Amino acid sequence: MNSKRTPSIEIKLAPSDWIEFELACRVNGKNRPEMARIAIQWFLKNQERIDEEQKESIIEQRLKKTEDRIAAMIAKSSIDHDKRLEAMTNRFAKLMSRTAIDVGSTFMVLYSLLDKDMRAERAAWANKSSVDRLKKKLGGPEGDLKDLIKTIDSQAKLDREARADGKSASDAKAASDGKVA
């Protein structure tokens, strides 16, 4: 008996899968063992990418759920502007905290599953890829967003001060700039 023979496997397919498999064999001009070998080799080469895509889809679902919550929160809010803004800010901060916890947990689980020799390199690659992706999606550098938030915060502060002093917002702005109204 030949001792150099490679191990073999035997599987059973559902009738519909068998028909598809037979069709794929005919279309590709391969016999069943060759086609099965090609399919298994392809799966083994692409298994990591497939797993990553499935993990990304879970994260995408979670982010979509967060976006939906924020949209519902904005749509349902019927209280006055300052209270609504404060409530939205608090709710948004809570949602962001939950998302950060989920992302951190996911990162730690995936990090622990990586080969110890490749962890740092893979984590750095993932971080850089994420930042690049977000920059592309946001359409600009992170600094623009920070400037916008600072402008909104300063205007809200001026509005609050003006209401407390019984002045208009433009009077409060002029006073903060050192001008007399």
Residue pairs with C-beta under 8 A, 6 or more apart in sequence:
13 21
21 32
21 35
21 36
22 32
24 35
25 31
25 32
25 35
28 35
28 38
30 38
43 50
55 106
55 110
59 103
59 106
62 99
62 102
63 99
66 95
66 98
66 99
69 95
70 91
70 92
70 95
73 87
73 88
73 91
73 92
74 88
77 84
77 87
77 88
78 84
79 87
82 160
85 156
107 123
107 126
111 119
111 123
114 122
114 123
135 141
135 142
138 145
155 169
158 169
158 172
158 173
158 176
159 169
159 172
161 172
162 168
162 169
162 171
162 172
165 172
167 175
170 181
171 181
174 180
174 181
175 181
